[in-house]
Amino acid sequence: MRRKKIFPDYVRNIVFGAEDSLVSTVGVLFGLASSNEYTLAQLMLVGVTLTSVEALSMGVGSYLSETEIHELDHSGNHKDSPIIGGLLMYFSYLIFGIVVLAPYLLFGIPTGKFVSIILTFISLYFVGYFPTKSIREGLRMFIVAGIAIIVGFTVTKIFENVKF
């Protein structure tokens, strides 16, 4: 039985969608949750809206950019489907956004924000690890993407007392 090849562009869309969702969603939610200015209902509304809009935007962006590449490259080297790539990006973003959101719903804000951070860091490691089965790549994803989480928290702490 012949194994079907997974196109690198598909892997890229899954990894990019997962990483961007984890970092963006946890950065925004952890930052807002740390300000103590938001109710659970408000935080969930922000999280669901952010995840839905960004998943669609990323999926459409992937589809459009892949379509352009296919149209510009006349070599025939691109056998992947821009539609499948866009759908993979969309669902990857959406699924990992749910990973970040779920702890808030299950545990409330005070505990949920820390459970969300832990799940996010674990997920980041595995998103980096699985494509190459490399511990180094897992750690790189964990560290580099983790910086964005720290930025979200830091920006919130700097501006939480500023009256706009």
N, C-alpha and C positions, 0 to 999 in steps of 0.2 A: 504494500500500500504506500503510495507516494504522499509525503507530507506537503501541505500547501505552504508556500512561503509567506511570511508576514513582511509586508513592505516596511522599510525603515521610516517612511513618512507616516505610517499609521502609528508606529511606536512613538515617534516624535509628537504626534497629536495627543496621544494618551498621556505621555509624560508632561508635556507642556500644559495641557488642560488641568491635570491633577495638581501640579506644582503651583500654577497661577491661582487656582481656586483655593488651595490650602493657605497660601501666603496672603492673598488679598482678603479672603473672608475672615481668617483668624486675625489678621492685622486690624481690620475695621472693627470686628465684634469685640475683640479683647480690649482694644483701645476705648471703645464706647462703654463697655461693661466696667472698665476700670475707673471711669469718670463718676460713677454712681449717680448719673443724671437720667438714666433710662430705666423704664420698667421692662419686665420680661416681654410684654406684648410689643412694646416699641422696638426692642432689640430683635425680636423674631421678625417683625415687619421689615426692618432694615436688612436682616440676614436673608430672608426669602427674596426680597426685591433685588438685592445685590447679586445673589447667586443666580436667579432667573435671568436677569438682564445680561450679566456678564457671560453666562453659559451660552446664551443665544448669540451675543456679540462675538465671542471667541469661535463658536462653531461656524457662523457665517463668514467671519474673517478668514478662517482656515479654508473653507470652501472657495471663497473668491480668490485668495492668493494662490491656491493650488491650481485652480482653473486657469489663471493667468500664466503660471509656469508651464502648464501643459500646452497652452496656446503659443507661447514663445519658443519652447524647445521642440524643434521639429525632428529631433534625433530618434524619437520613439522610445527613449529610455524610461519614460514615466509610464508604468503599467498600473499604478494605483488609481483609485477612483477619488476625485475630489469630494464627491458626495459622502462616501464612506469616511474619508478623513475628517470632514466637517462634523459628521455625526459622532465620530469617536471623540473629537474635541469637545463637543457639546455635552455628551453624556459623562465624559471624564470630569469636566468642570462641575457638572451638576451633582454627581455622586460624591465627589470629595467635598463639595460645599455642604452637603448633608452631613458628612462626617464631622465637620466643624460646628454645624448648627445643633445637631442632636443633643449634645451634652447640656446645652442651655435649657432645652425643653425638658429633658429628663431630670436634671438636678437643680435647676434654677440658676440665677446669675452667679452668686458667690462661689459655689462649687463648680458649676458648669464651665466657667471660664478657665479654670485650671485643668479640668478634665479635657476640655477642648484643646488646650495648648499641648497637653501630653499626647493626645491622639494625633494631633497635627504633626508633632515632631516624629512620632513613630511612623506615621504615614509618609512623611517626607523621606525618611531613611529608606523605606521599602520602595518608594517610587524611584529613588536613585539607584537602589540596589538591583532590582529585578531585571531591567533590560540587559545588563552585562554580568550579573551575578558577582559584582565587585563590591566588597566592603568599602573600598576607597570611594567609589562613586556614591554609595549610600551616605557615607559621612560627608562628602562634598555637598550633596543636596541638603542634608540636615543642617550644615553650618551656613552655607551661603543663603539658602532660603530662610533660615532661622533669623538671620539679621533683619529681614523685613518685619518680622514679628516684633522684634525689639524696637524698631523704628516706630511702629504703630503705637506701642505703649508709651514710648518716650514723647512723641508728639502730643498725645493726649495729656500726659502729665504736665508738659510745658504750657499748653493752652487751656487746661480745664478751668482755670480761674479767670480767664480773659473774657470780658463782656463785649460782645460784638454788637 
